[in-house]
Amino acid sequence: MVSKIESVTAAESYEDKYGQKWAFVYTFEDGTVIKAAHKSQASPFKPGQEAEYEIKGEYEGMSRGSVKKPGFNGQAPSNQPAAVSFNSPDRDERIGNQWAINAAIELLQLQTTSGSQITFEEIERTAKELIKTREILNK
């Protein structure tokens, strides 16, 4: 449900398996009162802002759940590229390709005479040769 926040009150802090959390009591214009925890010591929301809340249960007579930006699902927006994982299987290959392209550009810059242009085809051909040579040397 989406509603405008009327007030935010700091509640307690605690530690769980995900680390330190700070709980806040949110009162919304639609009359809903909910306690939600965040990883930051200050609430990410201020009175007057719209927020989306979800009641996930009740504890000690108070609704508990989550409060987030409207429409936020925790993932990158679909019109933006997703972040590449640092542990993805092709990480080493991407790093090697980047090295080869940079090395090819540097090599071709040293070999060209002033006034001549380096083409993308030359960079691609040289980078592929460098990768092939590196693979042979790594055997």
C-alpha positions in Angstrom: 0.0 0.0 0.0 1.3 3.5 -0.8 0.5 6.4 1.5 2.1 9.7 2.7 4.1 9.5 6.0 2.7 11.7 8.8 5.3 10.9 11.4 8.5 8.8 12.0 9.6 7.9 15.5 12.8 6.0 16.4 12.1 2.8 18.3 14.9 0.4 19.3 18.0 -1.0 17.8 19.0 -4.6 17.7 21.3 -7.1 16.0 20.2 -10.0 13.9 22.0 -12.4 11.5 22.2 -9.6 8.9 23.8 -7.1 11.3 22.8 -4.1 13.2 19.2 -2.8 12.6 17.3 0.3 13.8 13.5 0.1 14.1 11.2 3.1 13.4 7.4 3.5 14.0 5.8 5.0 10.9 2.4 6.6 11.0 0.7 7.1 7.6 -2.0 9.4 6.5 -4.3 6.5 5.9 -4.2 5.7 9.6 -1.8 2.7 9.4 0.9 2.5 12.1 3.8 0.1 11.4 7.2 -0.7 12.8 9.9 -1.3 10.3 13.7 -1.8 10.6 16.4 -0.4 8.5 20.2 -0.9 8.3 20.8 2.8 8.8 20.6 4.6 12.2 18.5 7.4 10.6 15.2 6.7 9.0 15.5 6.8 5.2 12.0 8.5 5.1 10.8 11.9 6.4 7.2 13.0 7.2 5.5 14.2 4.0 7.2 11.7 1.8 5.2 8.9 0.1 6.3 5.4 0.9 5.1 1.9 0.2 4.4 -0.3 3.2 3.7 -3.9 3.7 2.4 -5.4 6.9 4.0 -8.8 7.4 2.7 -9.6 10.9 2.1 -8.3 14.4 4.4 -8.4 17.4 3.5 -7.1 20.9 0.3 -5.5 19.6 2.0 -3.5 16.7 2.0 -4.2 13.0 5.5 -5.0 11.7 6.6 -5.0 8.2 8.6 -3.1 5.6 8.6 0.5 4.4 10.2 1.3 1.1 10.2 3.7 -1.9 7.0 3.3 -3.9 7.6 0.6 -6.6 11.1 -0.3 -5.4 11.7 -4.0 -5.6 15.3 -4.1 -4.6 16.6 -4.5 -8.1 18.0 -2.2 -10.8 15.3 -0.5 -12.9 14.7 -2.4 -16.1 15.9 0.6 -18.2 19.3 0.4 -16.6 21.9 -2.3 -17.0 22.2 -4.6 -14.1 25.4 -4.5 -12.2 27.9 -7.2 -13.1 28.8 -9.5 -10.3 32.5 -9.5 -9.2 32.4 -13.2 -8.9 30.8 -14.0 -12.2 32.4 -16.9 -14.2 33.5 -14.6 -17.1 35.2 -12.1 -14.9 38.7 -13.2 -15.8 37.9 -13.2 -19.4 36.5 -9.6 -19.3 39.6 -8.5 -17.4 41.9 -10.2 -20.0 40.0 -8.6 -22.9 40.3 -5.2 -21.2 44.0 -5.7 -20.8 44.4 -6.8 -24.4 42.5 -3.8 -25.8 44.5 -1.3 -23.7 47.8 -3.0 -24.5 46.9 -3.0 -28.2 46.1 0.7 -28.2 49.4 1.5 -26.5 51.4 -0.8 -28.9 49.7 0.7 -31.9 50.3 4.3 -30.7 54.0 3.5 -30.4 54.1 2.0 -33.9 52.2 4.7 -35.7 53.7 7.8 -37.3 52.4 11.2 -36.3 49.3 12.1 -38.2 48.2 8.6 -38.9 45.0 7.2 -37.3 44.6 3.9 -35.5 41.5 2.0 -36.6 39.2 -0.2 -34.6 40.0 -3.1 -36.9 43.7 -2.7 -36.0 42.9 -2.5 -32.3 40.7 -5.6 -32.6 43.3 -7.6 -34.6 46.2 -6.7 -32.3 44.1 -7.4 -29.1 43.2 -10.9 -30.5 46.9 -11.5 -31.3 47.9 -10.5 -27.7 45.2 -12.8 -26.2 46.3 -15.7 -28.4 50.0 -15.1 -27.4 49.1 -14.9 -23.7 47.1 -18.2 -23.9 50.1 -19.9 -25.6 52.5 -18.6 -22.9 50.1 -19.7 -20.1 50.1 -23.4 -21.3 
